[in-house]
Amino acid sequence: MSDINSLLRDNIRKLIPYASARDEFSGSAHIFLDANENSLGSPISPAYNRYPDPHQVKIKERLTQIKGLPPKHIFLGNGSDECIDLLYRAFCNPGKDNVIIHPPTYGMYEVSAHIHGVDVRRAPLTVNFELDLEVLEGLVDEQTKIIWICSPNNPTGNALNRQQIETILNNFDGLVVIDEAYINFSRNQSFIQELTEYPNLVILQTLSKAWGLAGLRLGMAFASELIIDILNRIKPPYNIGQATQELVLMALQETTRVNEMIKEIVRMRNELAEKISRLSSVSRVYPSDANFLLVRIKEARRIYEILINKGIVVRDRSSAPGCQDCLRITVGTKEQNDKLLETLTQITIS
Ligand SMILES: Cc1ncc(COP(=O)(O)O)c(C=O)c1O
């Protein structure tokens, strides 16, 4: 059984957190002269002269209804990227600790490690983009603080084998972070139900993908009360702005619309995969549990550049391990997908 406190950095264990004006007084009053805000208001309407709720209570209450998890198990960040950054700050000693990633995967686990001076060890996914537990086991040592698992994985699109993830959870005492940014597009279930069993499990989700709110910046971490408490102690006090909090709260009422969009994207993804796989230059369209496709195509770089010249931007992932000649293509609108297919067909024929 993991002892989360023993994983913490010493300086974080001893930290006396910043107490904001909103922390020190939370009752009802009508004259607020405690936070050095502009008492005259804002130059725009509605006014944003007051600091936002540092604990985002209303959003967490709504998320409790949607996710079935009490607020004490929910942390909100300025995108999942902030949650990733804070996990390093809390648990990884620069120049001493290491983390493990499974390339090809989402780039911020590594970039954030470099920012924090933390060593990154790589257990590449197999040729079928599954976890390689033997390689992983050989990399773990006393200083391994986090194993990052991205499922469904970016850029490969597949959900990773659940039993293998459970094996990691059952055998590793550091933090296991499962990034579920694309979970809403997957046939596989979230690991949220597993939180009660594993005190070292952290699940990341985001409103940037299925919820269609990338511009608002709202990431979620779900974990044991202890881990959530640590993240709350070290975060910048007002990390989610007032406008974001208001708009997110409105959006979280729209579950029906979001579910419709998810269904539509999944339907278009499957159709796009089928049509792209018929192109003669395409050797493989990888199975996707996400809102994008990884496509292995002859002369990927040249095709990428032709697409750009036609005003269509996809991602060339050819330099990622195991992804030679691969483009990552986000599912677009029907018109955008048709245009992409038409352009790809023309390139392939000429
Ligand atoms: C796997 C994964 N995690 C996290 C993110 C970033 O999420 P956010 O917009 O919440 O910072 C992305 C964005 O592409 C992603 O692919």
The ligand as a MOL file (V3000), in Angstrom:
LIG
                    3D

  0  0  0     0  0            999 V3000
M  V30 BEGIN CTAB
M  V30 COUNTS 16 16 0 0 0
M  V30 BEGIN ATOM
M  V30 1 C -3.2460 13.2460 -23.6880 0
M  V30 2 C -3.4210 14.7030 -23.4670 0
M  V30 3 N -3.4340 15.1770 -22.2140 0
M  V30 4 C -3.5960 16.4860 -21.9770 0
M  V30 5 C -3.7360 17.3850 -23.0050 0
M  V30 6 C -3.8630 18.8480 -22.6680 0
M  V30 7 O -5.0780 19.0860 -22.0870 0
M  V30 8 P -5.4800 20.5490 -21.6000 0
M  V30 9 O -6.0060 21.2860 -22.7860 0
M  V30 10 O -6.5370 20.2870 -20.5630 0
M  V30 11 O -4.2480 21.1970 -21.0110 0
M  V30 12 C -3.7170 16.9500 -24.3190 0
M  V30 13 C -3.8490 17.9010 -25.4190 0
M  V30 14 O -3.6970 17.6240 -26.5770 0
M  V30 15 C -3.5560 15.5690 -24.5590 0
M  V30 16 O -3.5070 15.0720 -25.7990 0
M  V30 END ATOM
M  V30 BEGIN BOND
M  V30 1 1 1 2
M  V30 2 1 2 3
M  V30 3 2 2 15
M  V30 4 2 3 4
M  V30 5 1 4 5
M  V30 6 1 5 6
M  V30 7 2 5 12
M  V30 8 1 6 7
M  V30 9 1 7 8
M  V30 10 2 8 9
M  V30 11 1 8 10
M  V30 12 1 8 11
M  V30 13 1 12 13
M  V30 14 1 12 15
M  V30 15 2 13 14
M  V30 16 1 15 16
M  V30 END BOND
M  V30 END CTAB
M  END
